[in-house]
């Protein structure tokens, strides 16, 4: 049977499409309302900062909910569209297991993301994550080394740092000199500093050589340079300061200076239970053998290369052709010489013919014929 001829469609003919009338479902007044959660809490769970920081972020007007500027204390549901600076955010209404990273900070690095002087920062070495950002739990001075904790949970970081929780910080201190029994007792009772009284919960001598002596101190707050100022009150300067413990987290001996270690999932669950936070109900993700080995391996982070923005590039000049990029490798004199020297093409050579390949054989054959004659 022959196939019927396909008719051409008339471009001017209007195409009739089937229409269906959808009626909007009526909302049940007796249905329970959709569960809502505070916006600043969800932003903190997403790893954008602590709850206090998120309240300030919402108050600045940078966060919108369904196209409207959000307000502090506003509740949102799973169906609301939340944007930060016109960028949609992925908010999880169910608690997810955060990431926790231990870093043995050396001297010479600052704990800040914005530094006008361009000094080395601990944030330059942190591994990249897809969702959220790393939050530093507490700060350490540029000349202070030791334990520094990073996490993607704003709530966990807030529990470590908020003064009302009084989380212990333990330091190993080396001073130039030696404390007397009366001075150690006074440091436990309290000393009046510029920003109020301060004291150590405990102070234990750890020995020393010569004029340098080590002490182990524990306190429950983290004011700026508090440990150094307490010793300087007795004219005893601190020559080395190292944090060895923060709450239940100790600095492992195998994590040397400049190295990092990512806590395992069970250890993170233990931290959430210690802080009284919600532990995810979902079972822990099964890790591959490679992921298990990587999770328990101490690694040395690499400094990420900083990209030069368009504002930081030098202005265009006549030498670089108006592109604003300096020439690399060769100085001006060598570059001018390279421009003058013109690369010459190799001389054309005659292509070998088939007769050239057979010439030696023909010569041998003629020689043999002559010998026979």
C-alpha positions as CSV (number, residue, x, y, z in Angstrom):
1,X,0.0,0.0,0.0
2,X,1.4,3.3,-1.0
3,X,2.0,5.9,1.6
4,X,-0.3,8.9,1.5
5,X,1.2,12.1,0.3
6,X,2.1,14.4,3.2
7,X,0.1,17.6,2.9
8,X,1.9,20.9,3.4
9,X,0.7,23.1,6.2
10,X,-0.6,26.5,5.5
11,X,1.5,29.0,7.5
12,X,-1.4,31.4,7.6
13,X,-3.9,28.9,9.0
14,X,-4.5,29.3,12.7
15,X,-3.8,26.2,14.8
16,X,-6.5,25.2,17.2
17,X,-5.2,23.8,20.4
18,X,-7.3,21.9,22.9
19,X,-8.2,24.0,25.9
20,X,-8.7,22.8,29.4
21,X,-10.2,24.8,32.1
22,X,-8.4,24.3,35.4
23,X,-10.1,25.3,38.6
24,X,-8.0,26.3,41.5
25,X,-8.3,24.0,44.5
26,X,-9.9,25.6,47.4
27,X,-7.8,25.7,50.6
28,X,-9.1,23.6,53.4
29,X,-9.7,25.9,56.4
30,X,-9.4,23.0,58.7
31,X,-6.0,21.9,57.3
32,X,-3.0,22.5,59.6
33,X,-0.8,25.4,58.6
34,X,2.4,24.7,56.9
35,X,5.4,24.5,59.3
36,X,7.5,27.6,59.3
37,X,11.0,28.2,60.6
38,X,12.8,31.4,61.4
39,X,14.7,32.8,58.4
40,X,17.8,33.8,60.4
41,X,18.0,30.2,61.8
42,X,17.8,28.6,58.3
43,X,20.5,31.0,57.0
44,X,22.7,30.1,59.9
45,X,22.1,26.4,59.2
46,X,23.2,27.0,55.6
47,X,26.6,28.1,56.9
48,X,26.3,31.8,56.0
49,X,27.2,32.9,59.6
50,X,26.0,32.9,63.1
51,X,22.4,33.8,64.0
52,X,23.4,37.2,65.2
53,X,25.2,37.8,61.9
54,X,22.1,36.7,59.9
55,X,19.9,39.0,61.8
56,X,22.1,41.9,60.9
57,X,22.2,40.6,57.3
58,X,18.4,40.6,57.1
59,X,18.1,44.0,58.7
60,X,20.4,45.4,56.0
61,X,17.7,44.6,53.3
62,X,19.9,42.2,51.3
63,X,17.6,39.2,51.8
64,X,14.2,38.9,50.0
65,X,11.4,36.4,50.4
66,X,9.1,35.9,47.4
67,X,10.4,39.2,46.0
68,X,9.8,41.3,49.1
69,X,12.4,42.5,51.6
70,X,12.6,40.2,54.5
71,X,12.2,41.3,58.1
72,X,14.0,40.2,61.2
73,X,12.2,37.2,62.9
74,X,10.2,36.4,59.7
75,X,9.1,32.8,59.3
76,X,9.4,31.0,55.9
77,X,8.1,27.7,54.5
78,X,9.6,25.2,52.0
79,X,7.7,26.8,49.2
80,X,9.0,30.4,49.7
81,X,11.8,31.6,47.5
82,X,14.6,33.2,49.5
83,X,17.3,35.3,47.7
84,X,20.5,37.0,48.9
85,X,21.5,39.9,46.7
86,X,19.2,38.5,43.9
87,X,20.9,35.1,44.2
88,X,18.6,32.2,45.2
89,X,19.5,30.3,48.3
90,X,19.2,26.6,48.9
91,X,17.8,26.3,52.5
92,X,17.4,23.0,54.2
93,X,14.5,22.7,56.6
94,X,15.9,19.4,58.0
95,X,19.1,19.5,59.9
96,X,22.1,18.3,58.0
97,X,25.4,17.0,59.4
98,X,27.8,19.9,59.3
99,X,31.5,19.7,58.5
100,X,34.2,20.3,61.1
101,X,37.8,21.0,60.3
102,X,40.8,21.2,62.7
103,X,43.7,23.4,61.8
104,X,47.1,23.8,63.5
105,X,47.6,27.5,62.9
106,X,51.2,28.7,62.8
107,X,52.4,32.2,63.7
108,X,52.2,34.8,61.0
109,X,48.6,34.2,59.8
110,X,45.5,36.2,60.6
111,X,42.0,34.9,61.2
112,X,40.2,37.3,58.9
113,X,38.8,37.3,55.4
114,X,39.3,41.0,54.8
115,X,42.7,42.5,55.4
116,X,43.7,45.8,53.7
117,X,47.3,45.0,54.3
118,X,47.1,41.8,52.3
119,X,48.7,39.5,55.0
120,X,48.4,35.7,54.9
121,X,45.0,34.5,56.1
122,X,43.9,31.1,57.3
123,X,40.9,31.3,55.0
124,X,43.2,31.2,52.0
125,X,44.0,27.5,52.7
126,X,40.5,26.2,53.4
127,X,39.1,23.6,51.0
128,X,36.2,24.7,48.9
129,X,32.7,23.6,49.7
130,X,29.6,23.7,47.5
131,X,27.0,25.0,49.9
132,X,27.6,27.4,52.8
133,X,30.9,28.7,53.9
134,X,33.6,28.0,56.6
135,X,33.1,29.8,59.9
136,X,36.1,30.2,62.3
137,X,35.3,29.2,65.8
138,X,37.1,31.8,67.9
139,X,40.1,33.9,66.8
140,X,43.8,33.7,67.4
141,X,46.2,36.6,67.2
142,X,48.8,36.7,64.4
143,X,51.5,35.7,66.9
144,X,49.5,32.9,68.5
145,X,49.5,29.4,67.2
146,X,47.6,26.2,68.0
147,X,44.1,24.8,67.6
148,X,41.7,26.6,65.3
149,X,38.3,25.0,64.5
150,X,36.3,25.6,61.3
151,X,32.7,24.5,60.8
152,X,29.8,25.0,58.3
153,X,27.3,25.2,61.1
154,X,26.5,28.7,62.5
155,X,24.7,27.2,65.5
156,X,27.7,25.0,66.5
157,X,30.0,28.0,66.1
158,X,27.7,30.1,68.2
159,X,27.7,27.5,71.0
160,X,31.5,27.5,71.1
161,X,31.9,31.3,71.1
162,X,28.9,32.8,73.0
163,X,30.0,34.0,76.5
164,X,26.9,32.5,78.2
165,X,28.1,28.9,77.4
166,X,31.5,29.5,79.1
167,X,33.4,27.0,77.0
168,X,36.9,26.3,78.3
169,X,40.0,27.3,76.4
170,X,43.3,25.7,77.3
171,X,46.6,27.3,76.4
172,X,50.3,26.5,76.7
173,X,52.1,29.7,77.6
174,X,55.9,30.4,77.7
175,X,56.9,33.6,79.6
176,X,60.2,35.3,80.2
177,X,60.4,35.0,83.9
178,X,58.7,33.0,86.6
179,X,55.5,33.5,88.6
180,X,55.4,33.3,92.4
181,X,52.8,31.5,94.4
182,X,51.1,34.7,95.3
183,X,51.0,35.9,91.7
184,X,49.4,32.6,90.6
185,X,46.8,32.9,93.3
186,X,46.0,36.4,92.2
187,X,45.6,35.3,88.6
188,X,43.0,32.8,89.8
189,X,41.1,35.3,91.9
190,X,41.1,38.0,89.2
191,X,42.9,41.1,87.9
192,X,41.3,44.3,86.8
193,X,42.1,44.9,83.1
194,X,41.1,47.8,80.8
195,X,37.9,46.1,79.7
196,X,36.9,44.6,83.1
197,X,38.1,41.9,85.5
198,X,39.6,38.7,84.2
199,X,41.1,35.5,85.7
200,X,42.2,32.0,85.0
201,X,40.2,29.0,86.1
202,X,43.4,27.2,86.7
203,X,47.2,27.7,86.2
204,X,49.8,25.0,86.4
205,X,53.5,25.3,86.1
206,X,55.1,23.1,83.4
207,X,58.8,23.7,84.1
208,X,61.3,25.5,81.8
209,X,64.9,26.2,81.1
210,X,66.8,29.3,82.0
211,X,64.7,32.4,82.2
212,X,61.8,30.9,80.2
213,X,59.1,29.0,82.0
214,X,56.0,27.2,80.7
215,X,52.5,27.3,82.2
216,X,49.2,25.6,81.4
217,X,46.2,27.9,81.8
218,X,42.5,27.5,81.4
219,X,39.9,30.2,81.1
220,X,36.2,30.5,79.9
221,X,36.2,33.5,77.7
222,X,38.0,34.8,74.7
223,X,38.6,38.5,74.9
224,X,41.2,40.1,72.7
225,X,44.8,39.2,73.9
226,X,43.4,38.3,77.3
227,X,46.1,35.7,78.2
228,X,48.9,38.0,77.2
229,X,47.5,40.9,79.2
230,X,47.1,38.9,82.3
231,X,50.8,38.0,82.4
232,X,51.8,41.5,81.3
233,X,50.1,42.8,84.4
234,X,53.0,41.4,86.4
235,X,55.6,42.6,83.8
236,X,56.1,39.1,82.5
237,X,55.9,39.2,78.7
238,X,54.6,36.1,76.8
239,X,57.2,34.8,74.3
240,X,55.0,32.0,73.0
241,X,51.3,31.2,73.2
242,X,49.6,28.1,71.8
243,X,46.0,26.9,72.2
244,X,45.8,23.2,72.7
245,X,42.1,22.7,73.5
246,X,38.8,24.3,72.9
247,X,35.9,22.7,74.7
248,X,35.9,19.0,74.0
249,X,38.2,19.3,71.0
250,X,41.9,18.7,71.6
251,X,44.7,19.4,69.2
252,X,46.0,16.0,68.1
253,X,49.7,15.5,68.3
254,X,49.9,14.2,64.7
255,X,48.5,17.4,63.3
256,X,51.7,19.5,63.0
257,X,51.9,23.2,62.2
258,X,50.2,24.2,59.1
259,X,48.3,20.9,58.8
260,X,44.6,20.2,58.8
261,X,42.3,17.3,59.8
262,X,38.7,16.7,59.0
263,X,36.6,15.2,61.7
264,X,34.7,12.0,61.0
265,X,30.9,11.8,61.0
266,X,30.7,10.1,64.4
267,X,32.9,12.8,65.9
268,X,30.7,15.5,64.5
269,X,27.6,13.8,65.9
270,X,29.4,13.8,69.3
271,X,30.0,17.6,69.1
272,X,26.3,18.2,68.2
273,X,25.2,16.1,71.2
274,X,27.6,18.0,73.4
275,X,26.2,21.3,72.2
276,X,22.6,20.2,72.6
277,X,21.9,20.7,68.9
278,X,19.6,18.6,66.7
279,X,21.2,15.6,65.3
280,X,20.0,14.6,61.8
281,X,17.6,11.6,61.8
282,X,18.9,10.4,58.5
283,X,21.5,7.6,58.7
284,X,25.2,8.5,58.2
285,X,26.3,8.3,54.6
286,X,28.4,5.3,53.8
287,X,31.8,6.3,52.8
288,X,34.0,4.6,50.2
289,X,37.4,3.2,51.2
290,X,39.1,6.2,49.6
291,X,36.8,8.7,51.4
292,X,37.5,6.9,54.7
293,X,41.3,7.1,54.1
294,X,41.0,10.7,53.2
295,X,38.9,11.6,56.2
296,X,41.4,10.2,58.7
297,X,44.5,11.5,56.9
298,X,46.3,14.7,58.0
299,X,46.9,16.9,55.0
300,X,48.8,20.2,54.4
301,X,46.6,22.7,52.7
302,X,47.8,24.7,49.7
303,X,47.3,28.4,49.3
304,X,44.7,29.2,46.6
305,X,45.8,31.7,44.0
306,X,44.2,35.0,44.2
307,X,42.6,36.2,41.0
308,X,43.3,39.8,40.0
309,X,40.1,41.7,39.5
310,X,39.6,44.3,36.8
311,X,39.9,47.1,39.4
312,X,43.3,45.9,40.5
313,X,44.8,45.6,37.0
314,X,47.3,48.3,35.9
315,X,46.0,50.9,33.4
316,X,46.7,50.2,29.7
317,X,49.8,51.8,28.3
318,X,51.3,52.2,24.8
319,X,53.9,49.5,25.4
320,X,51.4,46.7,26.1
321,X,49.1,47.6,23.2
322,X,46.4,49.1,25.3
323,X,45.6,45.8,27.1
324,X,46.9,46.7,30.5
325,X,49.0,43.5,30.8
326,X,52.7,43.6,31.3
327,X,55.0,41.5,29.1
328,X,56.3,38.4,30.7
329,X,59.7,36.9,30.7
330,X,61.8,39.2,28.5
331,X,62.9,42.7,29.3
332,X,62.4,45.6,26.9
333,X,65.8,45.3,25.2
334,X,65.5,41.6,24.7
335,X,61.9,42.0,23.4
336,X,63.0,44.6,20.9
337,X,65.7,42.4,19.6
338,X,63.3,39.5,19.3
339,X,61.0,41.6,17.2
340,X,63.8,42.6,14.9
341,X,65.0,39.1,14.3
342,X,62.8,37.5,11.6
343,X,62.5,33.7,11.6
344,X,63.7,32.3,8.3
345,X,62.0,29.3,6.7
346,X,64.2,26.3,5.8
347,X,65.3,26.0,2.2
348,X,63.0,24.0,0.0
349,X,64.4,20.6,-0.8
350,X,63.7,18.5,-3.8
351,X,61.4,15.6,-3.0
352,X,63.0,12.2,-3.6
353,X,61.6,10.4,-6.6
354,X,61.1,6.8,-7.2
355,X,64.0,6.7,-9.5
356,X,66.2,8.0,-6.8
357,X,65.3,5.1,-4.6
358,X,66.0,2.5,-7.3
359,X,69.3,4.1,-8.6
360,X,71.6,2.2,-6.2
361,X,70.0,-1.1,-7.2
362,X,70.3,-0.4,-10.9
363,X,74.0,0.6,-10.4
364,X,74.8,-2.8,-8.7
365,X,73.0,-4.7,-11.4
366,X,74.9,-2.9,-14.2
367,X,78.2,-3.7,-12.4
368,X,77.4,-7.4,-12.2
369,X,76.5,-7.5,-15.9
370,X,79.8,-5.9,-16.8
371,X,81.7,-8.5,-14.8
372,X,80.0,-11.3,-16.6
373,X,81.0,-9.8,-20.0
